[in-house]
Amino acid sequence: MSTLEEFIRSRRITEVECLVPDMAGIARGKIVPAEKFLRILRDRGLRLPESIFIQTVTGEYPEDEDVTSVENWDVYMTPDPATVRVVPWYNEPTAQVICDCFYADGTTVDISPRSVLKRVLALYEARGWKPIVAPELEFFLVAVNKDPDYPLVPPVGRSGRQESGRQAYGIDAVNEFDPIFEDVYDFCEKQEIDVDTMSHEAGAAQIEINFNHGEALELADQVFLFKRTVREAAIRHQVYATFMAKPMQNEPGSAMHVHQSLVDAKTGVNLFANADGSDTPLFMSFIAGLQKYLPYAMPLLAPNVNSYRRLVQGSDAPINVHWGRDNRTTGFRVPVSPPEARRVENRVAGADANPYLALAASLACGYIGMTHELEPSDPVKGSAHRLAFSLPRHQGDALNKFNSCKPLKEVLGERFISAVSYVKQAEYDAYQRVISSWERENLLLNV
């Protein structure tokens, strides 16, 4: 009996959600009865159109679909047994499993986000390296908002009041929403999502959850499932949870900081630090790769038009690619740590990023830096916000850079770069057709 069949039989599962993360990190796929799912495993019958990977966040498709086959071929969903879990919020016993996608000839669908991360990890594996990551994910709780023309506001907590001031690290402020977080932790435990600490961030009803460190693909899977879990837990209490990068104009943005280290695949020794605690040349080159190439990979770390509202001066978010030791104003922070825990924290990615693509992009940049033996700038002392803005300022600028970077095309795949460009350009064009309330307020009768 296969692992999947044993899981479903032993838990008397009645339905299986077969999940595929799309370009935006949205869960696509199919829901099938358990018995049919088991038959499908035997005859390779679970299919999706290839075009789901170029579906925009609005559900549309770019007019120019040359990046996919003209016929819009079916791709075959292959469940990864390591990802199967019970869905804890349903009454009926239901399983969920993340699927990889393949073409009819058995080759990987190279524009699938999960496949792209696997491609990058294979490059590391070929050199005997294993990346270890630990994401930190921020999000807001907001009152139910049924009309998108109205701004978001904080929800009412147990006290019957909305948060009004800055409550960073406030214990009682988190406890205002204790029933939601009890469900979150309960759901995470049942799904084996390895979350660690929780704290209140600077924004009103803004929360940060830290994940324990682990292998990159496993952590990307966990973040993908965690977002779905938090949204479900919040809705059960008539509240929305949002991972928008900048959901409210007078509040800080939400990030997905990623701590990254590198170990020898055979020995487990951290390759970023020497025994005496000094940094290795490999570590310096990893940082240099982030500095040089991350601005070109921004559509994977700041994927939406809203993402760039977070990356502004005067906020906690970085505006350039400087690095520093225990310096939270830089794009790349090296925390104080012993040799076995030497790592760099990438602070650029937004909470709205697809976790597979954000990790793939960050690790790709570091990989290029190490293989090209690049050297970083000197570490910044003091605030990096006093230095020049060097990240793209909007999505159009980011896409231009993204398409011009040959080393990233070689590591991530040229066809994937084209797919991202098609999708994000279509989203940017759709956004440009929208007239905002700010324009009506300030221009209607004044210009």
C-alpha positions as CSV (number, residue, x, y, z in Angstrom):
1,M,0.0,0.0,0.0
2,S,1.4,3.4,-0.9
3,T,2.0,6.2,1.6
4,L,-0.9,8.2,0.2
5,E,-3.3,5.3,0.2
6,E,-2.4,4.3,3.8
7,F,-2.9,7.9,4.9
8,I,-6.4,8.1,3.3
9,R,-7.5,4.6,4.4
10,S,-6.3,5.0,8.0
11,R,-8.0,8.3,8.5
12,R,-11.2,7.4,6.6
13,I,-10.7,10.4,4.3
14,T,-13.8,11.1,2.2
15,E,-12.4,13.9,0.0
16,V,-8.9,15.1,-1.2
17,E,-8.0,18.6,-2.2
18,C,-5.2,18.4,-4.8
19,L,-3.4,21.8,-4.6
20,V,-1.2,23.5,-7.1
21,P,0.3,26.9,-6.2
22,D,0.0,29.3,-9.2
23,M,2.1,32.3,-10.0
24,A,0.4,34.5,-7.4
25,G,0.6,31.7,-4.7
26,I,-3.1,31.0,-5.0
27,A,-4.2,27.4,-4.4
28,R,-5.5,26.0,-7.7
29,G,-6.4,22.4,-8.4
30,K,-9.2,19.9,-8.0
31,I,-11.3,18.4,-5.2
32,V,-12.0,14.7,-5.7
33,P,-13.6,11.9,-3.7
34,A,-11.1,9.8,-1.9
35,E,-11.8,6.6,-3.8
36,K,-11.5,8.3,-7.1
37,F,-8.2,10.0,-6.0
38,L,-6.8,6.5,-5.3
39,R,-7.8,5.3,-8.7
40,I,-6.3,8.4,-10.3
41,L,-3.0,7.6,-8.6
42,R,-2.9,4.4,-10.5
43,D,-3.8,5.6,-14.0
44,R,-2.4,9.2,-14.0
45,G,-5.8,10.8,-14.5
46,L,-5.5,14.1,-12.6
47,R,-5.1,16.9,-15.1
48,L,-5.2,20.7,-15.4
49,P,-4.7,23.0,-18.3
50,E,-1.2,24.4,-18.6
51,S,-2.6,27.9,-18.7
52,I,-3.3,28.0,-14.9
53,F,0.3,29.1,-14.6
54,I,-0.3,32.2,-16.6
55,Q,-3.5,33.1,-14.9
56,T,-3.4,36.6,-13.4
57,V,-4.4,37.4,-9.8
58,T,-7.7,38.7,-11.2
59,G,-8.4,35.4,-13.0
60,E,-7.7,36.7,-16.4
61,Y,-5.1,35.6,-19.0
62,P,-2.6,37.7,-20.9
63,E,-3.6,38.4,-24.5
64,D,-0.3,37.1,-25.7
65,E,0.0,33.5,-24.5
66,D,3.0,32.4,-26.5
67,V,4.7,31.2,-23.3
68,T,2.3,28.2,-23.2
69,S,1.5,25.8,-25.9
70,V,-0.9,26.9,-28.6
71,E,-3.1,23.9,-27.8
72,N,-3.1,24.8,-24.0
73,W,-2.1,21.2,-23.3
74,D,-3.2,19.3,-20.2
75,V,-0.5,18.9,-17.5
76,Y,-0.6,16.0,-15.1
77,M,-0.8,16.6,-11.4
78,T,1.4,14.3,-9.3
79,P,0.8,14.4,-5.6
80,D,3.8,14.7,-3.4
81,P,3.3,12.2,-0.5
82,A,5.5,14.3,1.8
83,T,2.9,17.1,1.7
84,V,-0.3,15.2,2.5
85,R,-2.2,16.5,5.6
86,V,-5.7,16.5,7.1
87,V,-7.6,19.8,6.6
88,P,-8.5,20.5,10.2
89,W,-11.4,23.0,9.6
90,Y,-13.8,20.7,7.8
91,N,-16.4,18.5,9.5
92,E,-15.9,15.7,7.0
93,P,-12.5,14.0,7.0
94,T,-10.7,15.8,4.2
95,A,-7.1,15.6,3.1
96,Q,-5.0,18.1,1.2
97,V,-1.9,17.3,-0.8
98,I,0.4,19.6,-2.9
99,C,1.0,18.4,-6.4
100,D,3.8,18.8,-8.9
101,C,2.9,19.1,-12.5
102,F,4.4,17.3,-15.5
103,Y,3.8,17.1,-19.3
104,A,2.7,14.0,-21.0
105,D,6.3,13.0,-21.8
106,G,7.2,13.1,-18.1
107,T,9.1,16.4,-18.2
108,T,8.6,19.0,-15.5
109,V,6.3,22.0,-16.1
110,D,9.1,24.5,-15.9
111,I,6.7,27.5,-15.4
112,S,5.3,26.0,-12.2
113,P,6.5,27.9,-9.1
114,R,7.2,24.7,-7.1
115,S,9.3,23.4,-10.0
116,V,11.2,26.6,-10.2
117,L,12.3,26.3,-6.6
118,K,13.2,22.7,-7.2
119,R,15.3,23.8,-10.1
120,V,17.3,26.2,-8.0
121,L,17.7,23.6,-5.2
122,A,19.1,21.1,-7.7
123,L,21.9,23.5,-8.5
124,Y,22.8,23.7,-4.8
125,E,22.6,19.9,-4.5
126,A,25.0,19.4,-7.4
127,R,27.6,21.3,-5.5
128,G,27.0,19.5,-2.2
129,W,25.2,22.5,-0.6
130,K,21.9,22.6,1.3
131,P,20.2,25.9,2.0
132,I,18.4,26.2,5.3
133,V,15.7,28.9,5.6
134,A,13.5,30.4,8.3
135,P,10.7,32.7,7.1
136,E,9.1,35.4,9.2
137,L,5.6,36.3,7.9
138,E,3.7,39.5,8.8
139,F,-0.1,40.0,8.2
140,F,-2.9,42.2,9.3
141,L,-6.3,41.4,10.8
142,V,-8.9,43.7,9.4
143,A,-12.7,44.2,9.8
144,V,-14.8,42.5,7.1
145,N,-14.7,44.7,4.1
146,K,-17.5,44.0,1.5
147,D,-17.0,47.1,-0.6
148,P,-13.4,47.6,-2.1
149,D,-14.0,51.3,-2.4
150,Y,-13.9,51.7,1.4
151,P,-10.5,51.7,3.2
152,L,-9.7,48.8,5.5
153,V,-9.9,49.3,9.2
154,P,-8.7,47.3,12.2
155,P,-11.2,44.8,13.6
156,V,-12.9,45.0,17.0
157,G,-11.1,42.9,19.6
158,R,-12.4,41.2,22.8
159,S,-12.4,44.6,24.6
160,G,-15.0,45.8,22.1
161,R,-12.6,48.5,20.8
162,Q,-10.4,48.9,17.7
163,E,-6.7,49.3,18.1
164,S,-5.7,53.0,17.8
165,G,-2.0,53.3,18.7
166,R,1.3,51.5,18.0
167,Q,1.4,48.3,19.9
168,A,4.6,46.7,18.8
169,Y,5.3,43.6,20.9
170,G,2.2,44.2,22.9
171,I,1.1,41.1,24.7
172,D,-2.4,42.3,25.6
173,A,-2.8,43.6,22.1
174,V,-2.3,40.1,20.7
175,N,-4.6,38.7,23.3
176,E,-7.4,40.9,21.9
177,F,-7.7,38.3,19.2
178,D,-6.8,35.2,21.2
179,P,-9.7,33.1,19.9
180,I,-8.4,33.5,16.4
181,F,-4.8,32.6,17.3
182,E,-5.9,29.6,19.3
183,D,-7.5,28.3,16.1
184,V,-4.4,29.2,14.1
185,Y,-2.0,27.2,16.4
186,D,-4.5,24.3,16.6
187,F,-4.8,24.1,12.8
188,C,-1.1,24.4,12.4
189,E,-0.4,21.6,14.8
190,K,-2.8,19.3,13.1
191,Q,-1.2,20.1,9.7
192,E,2.4,19.8,11.0
193,I,3.1,23.4,10.1
194,D,6.1,24.2,12.3
195,V,5.4,27.7,13.5
196,D,7.4,29.2,16.4
197,T,6.9,32.5,18.0
198,M,4.2,35.1,17.5
199,S,4.4,38.8,18.2
200,H,2.5,42.0,17.6
201,E,4.1,44.2,14.9
202,A,4.0,48.0,14.6
203,G,0.7,48.2,12.7
204,A,-2.8,48.1,14.2
205,A,-3.7,44.5,14.5
206,Q,-0.5,43.5,12.6
207,I,1.0,40.2,13.6
208,E,4.2,38.3,12.8
209,I,4.6,34.6,12.9
210,N,8.1,33.0,12.8
211,F,8.7,29.6,11.4
212,N,11.4,27.2,12.7
213,H,14.3,26.7,10.3
214,G,14.4,23.9,7.8
215,E,14.8,22.9,4.2
216,A,13.6,25.4,1.6
217,L,11.0,23.3,-0.2
218,E,9.4,22.1,3.0
219,L,9.3,25.7,4.4
220,A,7.8,27.0,1.1
221,D,5.1,24.4,1.4
222,Q,4.4,25.4,5.0
223,V,4.1,29.1,4.2
224,F,1.8,28.3,1.3
225,L,-0.5,26.3,3.6
226,F,-0.1,28.7,6.5
227,K,-1.6,31.6,4.5
228,R,-4.6,29.5,3.7
229,T,-4.9,28.5,7.4
230,V,-4.8,32.0,8.8
231,R,-7.4,33.3,6.4
232,E,-9.7,30.4,7.3
233,A,-9.2,30.9,11.1
234,A,-9.9,34.6,10.8
235,I,-13.1,34.1,8.7
236,R,-14.4,31.7,11.4
237,H,-14.4,34.7,13.7
238,Q,-15.9,37.2,11.2
239,V,-12.5,38.9,10.5
240,Y,-10.3,39.0,7.4
241,A,-6.6,38.2,7.5
242,T,-4.6,39.9,4.7
243,F,-1.1,39.4,3.4
244,M,-1.2,42.4,1.2
245,A,2.1,44.2,1.3
246,K,0.5,47.6,2.2
247,P,-3.2,47.2,3.1
248,M,-3.7,50.5,4.9
249,Q,-2.2,53.9,4.0
250,N,-1.3,55.0,7.5
251,E,0.1,51.7,8.7
252,P,3.4,50.0,8.0
253,G,3.6,47.3,5.4
254,S,3.9,43.5,5.8
255,A,7.0,41.6,4.9
256,M,8.2,38.1,4.6
257,H,11.7,38.2,6.0
258,V,13.7,35.1,5.2
259,H,16.8,34.0,7.2
260,Q,19.1,31.9,5.0
261,S,22.1,29.8,5.8
262,L,24.0,27.2,3.9
263,V,25.3,23.8,5.2
264,D,27.4,21.0,3.7
265,A,24.9,18.4,2.5
266,K,27.0,15.5,3.9
267,T,28.3,16.9,7.2
268,G,25.7,19.6,8.1
269,V,28.4,22.1,8.9
270,N,27.5,25.7,8.3
271,L,29.4,27.0,5.3
272,F,28.9,30.6,6.1
273,A,31.2,30.8,9.1
274,N,34.6,29.5,10.1
275,A,35.2,27.7,13.4
276,D,36.6,30.9,14.9
277,G,33.4,32.7,14.1
278,S,34.7,34.7,11.1
279,D,32.7,34.9,7.9
280,T,33.7,32.6,5.0
281,P,34.3,33.9,1.5
282,L,31.3,31.9,0.5
283,F,29.1,33.9,2.8
284,M,30.5,37.2,1.5
285,S,29.8,36.1,-2.1
286,F,26.3,35.0,-1.2
287,I,25.6,38.5,0.2
288,A,27.2,40.1,-2.9
289,G,24.9,38.0,-5.1
290,L,21.9,39.3,-3.2
291,Q,23.2,42.9,-3.6
292,K,23.8,42.7,-7.3
293,Y,20.9,40.6,-8.6
294,L,18.0,41.0,-6.2
295,P,16.9,44.3,-7.8
296,Y,16.5,42.3,-11.0
297,A,14.4,39.6,-9.3
298,M,11.9,42.0,-7.7
299,P,8.8,40.7,-9.6
300,L,9.3,37.6,-7.5
301,L,9.7,39.4,-4.1
302,A,7.4,42.3,-4.8
303,P,4.9,40.8,-7.2
304,N,2.0,43.2,-7.2
305,V,1.4,46.9,-7.8
306,N,0.6,47.3,-4.1
307,S,4.0,45.7,-3.2
308,Y,5.9,48.9,-4.0
309,R,3.9,51.0,-1.6
310,R,5.6,49.2,1.3
311,L,9.2,50.0,0.0
312,V,9.3,53.6,0.9
313,Q,11.6,55.8,3.0
314,G,10.5,56.4,6.6
315,S,9.2,52.9,7.1
316,D,10.7,49.7,8.5
317,A,11.1,48.3,4.9
318,P,14.4,48.5,3.1
319,I,14.9,50.9,0.1
320,N,18.3,49.6,-1.1
321,V,20.6,46.6,-1.2
322,H,23.0,47.5,1.5
323,W,23.9,45.0,4.2
324,G,24.8,45.3,7.8
325,R,25.4,43.5,11.0
326,D,22.3,43.4,13.2
327,N,21.1,46.4,11.3
328,R,17.3,46.4,10.5
329,T,17.4,49.3,8.2
330,T,19.4,47.4,5.5
331,G,18.0,45.1,2.8
332,F,20.2,42.3,4.1
333,R,20.8,41.9,7.9
334,V,23.4,39.6,9.4
335,P,22.1,38.8,12.9
336,V,24.6,38.3,15.8
337,S,25.0,34.5,15.9
338,P,27.5,31.7,16.7
339,P,29.2,30.0,13.7
340,E,26.7,27.1,13.5
341,A,23.9,29.6,13.1
342,R,25.5,32.2,10.7
343,R,22.9,33.5,8.4
344,V,21.7,36.5,6.4
345,E,18.2,37.8,6.7
346,N,16.7,39.0,3.4
347,R,14.3,41.8,4.4
348,V,13.1,42.8,0.9
349,A,10.3,40.3,0.2
350,G,6.7,41.3,0.9
351,A,4.1,39.1,2.7
352,D,2.3,39.0,-0.7
353,A,5.1,37.1,-2.4
354,N,4.6,33.6,-3.5
355,P,6.8,31.7,-1.0
356,Y,8.2,29.3,-3.7
357,L,9.2,32.2,-5.9
358,A,10.6,34.4,-3.2
359,L,12.8,31.6,-1.9
360,A,13.8,30.6,-5.4
361,A,14.8,34.2,-6.3
362,S,16.7,34.9,-3.1
363,L,18.6,31.6,-3.3
364,A,19.3,32.1,-7.0
365,C,20.9,35.5,-6.4
366,G,23.0,34.0,-3.6
367,Y,24.0,31.1,-5.9
368,I,25.1,33.4,-8.7
369,G,27.1,35.4,-6.2
370,M,28.9,32.3,-4.8
371,T,29.6,30.7,-8.2
372,H,30.9,34.0,-9.6
373,E,32.9,34.7,-6.4
374,L,31.4,38.2,-6.1
375,E,32.5,40.6,-3.4
376,P,30.0,42.7,-1.3
377,S,30.2,46.3,-0.4
378,D,31.3,47.2,3.1
379,P,28.6,46.8,5.8
380,V,26.6,49.8,6.6
381,K,26.8,51.4,10.1
382,G,23.9,53.6,11.0
383,S,20.7,54.0,9.1
384,A,20.7,52.7,5.5
385,H,17.7,54.9,4.8
386,R,20.0,57.9,4.6
387,L,21.5,56.3,1.5
388,A,20.2,56.3,-2.1
389,F,17.1,54.3,-3.1
390,S,18.3,51.5,-5.3
391,L,15.3,49.1,-5.5
392,P,12.7,49.4,-8.3
393,R,10.1,52.0,-7.4
394,H,7.1,50.4,-9.3
395,Q,6.1,47.3,-11.1
396,G,6.9,48.6,-14.5
397,D,10.5,49.4,-13.6
398,A,10.9,46.0,-11.9
399,L,9.7,44.1,-15.0
400,N,12.1,45.9,-17.2
401,K,15.0,44.9,-15.0
402,F,13.7,41.4,-14.7
403,N,13.7,40.8,-18.4
404,S,17.2,42.2,-18.9
405,C,19.1,39.9,-16.5
406,K,20.8,37.0,-18.3
407,P,22.3,35.3,-15.2
408,L,18.8,35.0,-13.6
409,K,17.4,33.6,-16.9
410,E,20.1,30.9,-16.8
411,V,19.3,29.9,-13.2
412,L,15.5,30.3,-13.1
413,G,14.8,29.4,-16.8
414,E,14.1,31.7,-19.7
415,R,10.6,30.3,-20.3
416,F,9.7,31.0,-16.7
417,I,11.0,34.5,-16.8
418,S,8.8,35.1,-19.9
419,A,5.8,33.6,-18.1
420,V,6.2,35.9,-15.1
421,S,6.6,38.9,-17.4
422,Y,3.4,38.1,-19.3
423,V,1.4,37.6,-16.1
424,K,2.7,40.7,-14.3
425,Q,2.6,43.0,-17.3
426,A,-1.1,42.0,-17.8
427,E,-1.8,42.8,-14.1
428,Y,0.1,46.1,-14.3
429,D,-1.8,47.1,-17.5
430,A,-5.1,46.3,-15.8
431,Y,-4.1,48.4,-12.8
432,Q,-3.2,51.3,-15.0
433,R,-6.8,51.4,-16.3
434,V,-8.2,52.0,-12.8
435,I,-8.9,55.6,-11.6
436,S,-8.3,55.9,-7.9
437,S,-10.3,57.8,-5.3
438,W,-7.2,60.0,-4.7
439,E,-7.3,61.1,-8.3
440,R,-11.0,61.9,-8.1
441,E,-10.5,63.7,-4.8
442,N,-7.6,65.9,-5.8
443,L,-7.9,66.3,-9.5
444,L,-11.6,66.3,-10.4
445,L,-12.2,70.0,-9.7
446,N,-8.7,71.3,-9.3
447,V,-6.9,70.8,-12.6
